[in-house]
Amino acid sequence: MISGYNLENEILNIAGLKNFYPLLSGYDHGWAMRKYNAINSTKNNLSKYHFVWNKRVYDGIKEDLKDKSPIITGCPYRNFKDRNNISALKKKNSLYFYVHSTNKISIEQKINVFLDSLNKLSKNLKPIDICLHWHDYKNKNLVRYLKNEGYKIFCAGNIYSTQYMENLYKIIRNYNHCLSNQLGTYSLLSIDLKIPFTILDPEPEYFNFGRDLNVPGEYRVSDFKFGNIARKKFLNKFNIDQDLIDFVNFELGVNDKEESKLIKKIILSELKDSMDELKFKKISKYFTKKIYETFSLILK
């Protein structure tokens, strides 16, 4: 199935199911900086079940959403890494993850200040390449500007590509160090590959011009309690210690994930339940979403 970041196929793999099964349960689309991800969407999802990466998000949903049953799958990216035996190659110096925008949320940061923060880094971290999210990679003016400043630009491709996870790991594994001024799933993936990840200032601000109901109108990740804690873990930290390894493993759900057979049972029971005439809108909504994601890939 086509889905954002190929997450659905990887969750199906965790469950031991082929990738043609519809995944009707809700699931996390990335590393949650709040009690749980996409608060409005998670709350209003038609499914009773929601697949999460870790115990922290599990507890957040259990506390706030009494009608939801969170299930810990662990991080799907890590499952992809482990089953494909991916390890770090460390052929290049540093990769910088440029904070990404969406079709509803813009980033407020002065690009000259951001570039100045890179120029001030020590020589052993240079040269620095930049990785852009697909939404920003389509901004040809941004790409042209960064290239003119002397940076090599990489992108894992369309987020609806079934090759997305593979492409992302192909980029990350080549570096000795990863950097950004914003936390993201890549922060966890880097440390999991034993590649140091460092947060740099200044922190960007988000402007929710499209009225995305999952986030405030204007915000920084450090405005959120967990986001502030996590940012401090990585701020100006250029090494990996045991405390950081333990923190990342917890956030990846390494030791807390449910058994594959339970996840499989839930996915199949949801599909069977959706065939009930009274709940048919659940599966019809799913396939409407699949049509949108397919066209988003075709019309890239």
C-alpha positions in Angstrom: 0.0 0.0 0.0 1.1 3.6 -0.6 1.3 5.7 2.5 3.2 8.6 4.0 6.9 7.6 4.6 6.0 4.0 3.7 4.9 3.6 7.4 1.9 1.4 6.7 3.9 -1.3 4.9 6.4 -1.4 7.6 3.8 -1.7 10.3 2.2 -4.6 8.3 5.7 -6.2 8.2 6.0 -5.9 12.0 2.7 -7.8 12.1 3.8 -10.4 9.7 1.3 -9.4 7.1 1.6 -8.7 3.3 1.5 -5.1 2.3 -1.8 -5.4 0.5 -3.8 -5.5 3.8 -5.6 -2.2 4.6 -4.4 -0.7 7.8 -7.4 0.9 9.4 -5.9 1.6 12.9 -4.4 5.0 13.6 -0.6 5.2 13.8 2.2 7.7 14.6 3.7 9.4 11.6 6.9 10.5 13.4 8.6 11.2 16.7 6.0 12.9 19.0 7.1 16.1 20.6 4.0 16.3 22.7 2.0 13.8 24.9 1.0 12.1 21.6 1.2 12.9 17.9 -1.3 14.8 15.7 -3.6 15.5 18.7 -6.8 16.3 16.7 -6.4 13.6 14.1 -5.6 11.0 16.8 -8.7 12.0 18.8 -11.0 11.9 15.8 -9.7 8.8 14.1 -12.5 6.3 13.5 -10.5 3.4 14.9 -10.4 2.4 18.5 -6.7 1.4 18.2 -3.7 3.6 17.7 -0.2 2.2 17.0 2.5 4.2 18.9 6.3 4.0 19.1 6.8 4.1 22.8 5.5 3.9 26.4 5.5 7.7 26.8 3.0 8.2 23.9 1.1 5.1 25.1 0.6 6.8 28.5 -0.3 10.1 27.0 -3.2 8.6 24.9 -4.4 6.4 27.8 -4.6 9.5 30.0 -6.4 11.8 27.6 -8.3 9.6 25.3 -10.3 7.1 27.3 -12.0 5.6 24.2 -8.6 4.8 22.5 -6.5 1.7 22.9 -2.8 2.5 22.1 -0.6 -0.4 21.1 3.2 -0.1 21.1 4.7 -1.3 17.8 8.1 0.3 18.3 9.5 2.6 15.6 8.8 1.2 12.1 12.0 2.8 10.7 14.0 0.8 13.2 12.2 -2.3 12.1 13.2 -1.5 8.5 16.8 -1.0 9.6 17.1 -4.2 11.5 15.5 -6.5 8.9 17.7 -5.0 6.2 20.9 -5.2 8.4 21.6 -1.5 7.8 24.7 -0.1 9.6 26.6 3.2 9.4 29.3 3.6 6.7 30.6 7.0 7.8 32.2 8.0 4.6 31.5 11.7 4.8 31.7 14.4 7.5 28.3 16.0 8.4 24.7 16.0 7.3 22.4 18.8 8.2 18.6 18.2 8.3 16.9 21.4 7.2 13.8 22.0 9.3 10.8 21.2 7.0 7.6 23.1 6.2 4.3 21.7 5.0 1.5 22.9 2.8 -0.1 24.4 6.0 2.9 25.3 8.1 5.8 27.6 7.3 9.1 28.1 9.0 10.2 31.4 10.4 13.9 31.5 10.4 16.5 33.8 8.8 18.5 31.8 6.3 21.6 33.9 6.8 21.5 33.3 10.5 21.0 29.6 10.0 24.0 29.5 7.5 26.1 31.5 9.9 25.5 28.8 12.6 27.0 26.3 10.2 30.0 28.4 9.3 30.9 28.7 13.0 31.2 24.9 13.4 34.6 23.4 13.8 36.6 22.3 10.8 36.4 18.6 11.7 32.6 18.7 11.1 33.0 20.1 7.5 32.2 19.8 4.7 28.5 19.8 5.6 25.8 18.5 3.2 22.1 19.4 3.6 19.1 17.1 3.5 15.8 18.6 2.6 12.3 17.2 3.1 10.4 16.6 -0.1 8.1 19.6 0.4 11.1 21.9 0.7 13.1 20.2 -2.1 10.3 21.2 -4.5 11.1 24.8 -3.6 13.6 25.4 -6.4 14.6 28.8 -5.2 15.6 27.4 -1.8 17.6 24.6 -3.5 19.3 27.0 -5.9 20.2 29.4 -3.0 21.8 26.6 -0.9 23.7 25.2 -3.8 25.0 28.7 -4.6 26.3 28.9 -1.0 28.3 25.8 -1.8 26.2 23.0 -0.2 25.4 19.6 -1.7 21.7 18.9 -1.4 20.1 15.6 -0.8 16.5 14.4 -0.4 14.9 11.0 0.4 12.3 11.7 -2.3 8.5 11.8 -2.4 7.1 10.9 1.0 4.6 8.6 -0.6 7.2 6.5 -2.3 7.5 2.9 -1.1 11.3 3.5 -1.3 11.3 6.4 1.2 12.8 4.6 4.2 15.4 2.9 2.0 16.3 6.3 0.5 16.5 8.0 3.9 18.9 5.4 5.3 21.0 5.4 2.2 21.6 9.1 3.0 22.1 9.1 6.8 24.4 6.0 7.0 27.1 7.8 4.9 27.9 10.4 7.6 30.0 10.7 10.7 27.8 13.3 12.2 24.2 14.6 11.8 23.0 18.1 12.7 19.9 20.2 12.7 18.3 23.1 14.6 15.2 21.0 15.0 14.4 17.6 16.4 12.9 15.0 14.1 12.7 11.2 13.5 16.1 11.5 12.0 17.5 12.4 15.4 16.6 9.0 16.7 17.7 7.2 13.6 21.1 8.8 13.7 21.8 7.8 17.3 20.4 4.3 16.6 23.1 4.0 13.8 25.7 5.2 16.4 26.0 8.5 14.5 26.1 11.5 16.8 23.2 13.9 16.4 23.5 17.6 17.5 20.9 20.3 17.9 22.2 23.8 17.1 20.7 27.2 17.8 18.8 29.2 16.8 15.5 27.2 17.2 13.1 27.8 14.3 9.5 29.0 14.9 6.5 27.5 13.1 3.6 29.6 11.6 0.4 27.6 11.1 -1.1 29.7 8.3 -3.2 26.8 7.0 -5.0 26.3 10.3 -3.7 22.7 10.9 -5.9 21.6 13.8 -3.1 19.4 15.2 -0.8 22.3 16.2 -1.1 25.8 17.7 -1.1 29.0 15.5 2.5 29.8 16.3 4.9 27.7 18.2 8.4 26.3 18.8 9.0 22.7 19.7 10.5 23.8 23.0 7.1 25.2 23.9 6.0 21.6 24.6 7.1 20.0 27.8 8.7 17.0 26.2 10.0 18.9 23.2 11.9 21.2 25.6 13.3 18.2 27.5 14.4 16.4 24.3 15.9 19.5 22.8 18.2 20.0 25.8 19.3 16.3 25.4 20.9 17.1 22.0 21.7 20.8 22.3 25.4 21.3 21.4 26.1 17.7 22.3 28.6 16.2 19.8 29.0 12.8 21.3 26.9 9.7 22.3 26.8 8.6 25.9 24.9 5.9 27.7 22.2 8.3 28.9 21.5 9.4 25.3 21.4 5.7 24.1 18.9 4.8 26.8 16.8 7.9 26.0 16.7 7.0 22.3 16.0 3.3 22.8 13.1 4.3 25.0 11.7 6.7 22.4 12.1 4.0 19.7 10.2 1.5 21.9 13.0 -1.0 21.8 12.1 -2.8 25.0 8.4 -2.1 25.2 6.9 -3.2 21.9 4.1 -5.7 21.8 4.4 -9.1 20.2 3.9 -9.3 16.4 1.0 -11.7 16.8 -1.1 -9.2 18.9 -0.5 -6.4 16.3 -1.5 -8.8 13.5 -4.7 -9.8 15.4 -5.7 -6.2 15.9 -5.1 -5.3 12.2 -7.2 -8.3 11.0 -10.0 -7.8 13.5 -10.2 -4.1 12.5 -10.6 -5.2 8.9 -13.2 -7.8 9.7 -15.1 -5.3 11.9 -15.1 -2.7 9.2 -17.1 -5.0 6.9 -20.0 -4.6 9.3 -22.5 -2.4 7.5 -22.7 0.0 10.5 -19.0 0.7 10.3 -18.4 0.7 6.6 -17.4 4.4 6.6 -14.1 3.4 8.3 -12.9 1.4 5.3 -14.3 3.8 2.8 -12.5 6.7 4.5 -9.3 4.5 4.3 -9.5 4.0 0.5 -10.3 7.7 0.0 -7.0 8.4 1.8 -5.2 5.9 -0.4 -6.5 7.6 -3.6 -5.1 10.9 -2.3 -1.8 9.4 -1.5 -1.5 7.6 -4.8 -2.2 10.8 -6.8 0.3 12.7 -4.6 2.9 10.2 -5.7 1.9 10.2 -9.4 1.6 14.0 -9.6 4.9 14.7 -7.9 
